[in-house]
């Protein structure tokens, strides 16, 4: 029954969130003690975010998710406003040379608008492709209009700058358009045409070019741009099959940067080893498969595209994070969904899971109603 899909999605999100709570505490206890005098300072902040995300997920799992279609113009407007607010002095916050966050008044919390944009783009594209389902093979409707809108957002994001968010949005949009029926020859031509632009963006920013060359050979600058990747690989190697044990990571003791955010999977590998790491990967695969099953059981195009898009949104970011920590992709700041420390991504991914649960529950209700009607 479809109720099994709902239950499995809740279990997968719950297990991943539980792993996140455990690993955030493990990876930040020493750092937190040194900076705050309290070993659980980061943990309490993370627990607060998990609670907020759980409330959001529960709220969005109820009601009629299709009403979001009428809010698409408002969602796009809010996302655009938030993206621009990061440049406003006093509201936008910069860190490490990037201007990607806004302050949530009156607290000290911050929010990253690009995370919300991913969810808004999935909803917007699902609505768009449903409306123009019979015109998606046309160049104008299948490629031109959605890509132009995407480019506007990507241009704003590049000013922050956040090259990783630009690329992840592109992958997500192309994947959805492909499933939506856009002609492969148009998509292929667009991808080929974008290669020179990507090359120029890498060349004009020395740090991006250096990051790419260090990805190819991190040992050429082992104390510079290759340092983070090398330390990540050392952490994973330290864990071997069974791991060093919870709390026993060596790399989190000041060797590997961003152990609680972008490289938390490396600490999972070091402390729990290959077997548990594969279980974490398996949870994401399981969640993605359940999302695809939910999509296959919908009775309208909008719900189908929305479920597929939400599954891709979570799955693609997880796979990119895994690939980065293992040296299969250039280093880029993308958190691991449900596990990494950081409020924006966690809450948005839980919101996506909540909508996916809602779709599954609607499938279940329709299935029960159909069986009841048939028996009558």
Beta strands, then each sheet from edge to edge (+ up, - down):
strand 1: 92-95
strand 2: 98-103
strand 3: 110-111
sheet 1: 1+ 2- 3+
end
